[in-house]
Amino acid sequence: MVFNMNDLTPNRAFIALMQAARPFLHRAIALSLFVGTFSPPASASDTIRKIQESKTIVLAFMGTVDNLSPFAMIEPGGDVGGYTIEICRKIVQGIRQELRMPNLKVQYFPVNASTRFNALTDNRADLECSVSTNNTDRRKKVAFTIPHFFTSVRMLVRADSNIKDWRDLRNKRIVTVKNTSMIDVINKRSNIRYLGLAIAELDSDQDCLRMLEQGAADAFIMDEVLLHGARESTANPEKLAIRGAPLSIEPYAIMLRKDDPEFKKMVDRQMARLAISGEIFRLYNRWFMQPMGPDGRSMNMPMSYILRDSLRYPTDKITN
């Protein structure tokens, strides 16, 4: 492909160069992954040694209490399933090949918003496969691989409420789930707008929904995609509405133990392979665009541009 760079504006020239180089970049990334896959690690890390000795990899997941569909859930037959769960299973397939352990078993470990971090730091789980946001505070105690979803923060209110946007929350009662990234987002918005919010952190989204429906709270603030699931789980979803301009972008990524570089490299290789091969796009389409669950409903949620663009050149680097 040949371009006359003098005929292009600087921006268009840069875009043209990137488009021309894309096939070579993809080949280079694929080659590095291929070499990394079949090169034995320099030394067995703690997690890798643990997996080799136990012949088991432990996947922590939320979704036994809160409605985290379609990310992680107990399916009608009793199996663990969901978009993030399937991604973790694909990662395990790659680890089986790298460690030459075709009989490597998978064990599921239920956690909640509070216990998911200790499950990793206490060596009771190796990966956390739910809806954990990669942010600065959490990176101080755990590590994250490449994001598999991006969402934004909005609010769930009663449909007959006069709350339309964030400015309407002044002196209102707010609920959210404890041990999530929401409290910092809410406090920042409250301080900027001098909203004077009364904030309660509850154990689960079901507790938040109950207070909202009973009139004990004016708004439930959470990740938008989770608010959709929470709303649909109620007996009368039409009585609730998601409102407010989207706030901060929340990148969901699989968590793992910090300070274990060899295992993190292994997990990152599998995530990059899922992105470059296109497999993650097929998984996304299955869980967000196809009819799922006992009622056969589809979320009808096309992949966002930010996720699609980030998967072209997968990285675990997050700006926040």
Buried (B, 14 or more C-beta within 10 A) or exposed (E): EEEEEEEBEEEEBEEBBEEEEEEEEEEEBBEEBEEBBEEEBEEBBEBBEBBEEEEEBBBBBBBBBBBBBBBBBBBEEEEBBBBBBBBBBBBBEBBBBBBEBEEBEBEBBBBBBEBBBEBBEEEEBBBBBBBBBBBEEBBEEBBBBBBBBBBBBBBBBBEEBEBEEBEBBEEBBBBBBBBBBBBEBBEEBBEEEEBEBEBBBBBBBBBBBBBBBEEEBBBBBBBBBBBBBBBBBBEEEEEBBBBBEEBBBBBBBBBBBBEBEBBBEBBBBBBBBBBBEEBBBEBBEEBBBEEBBEEEEEBEBEBBEBBEEBBEBBEBEBEE
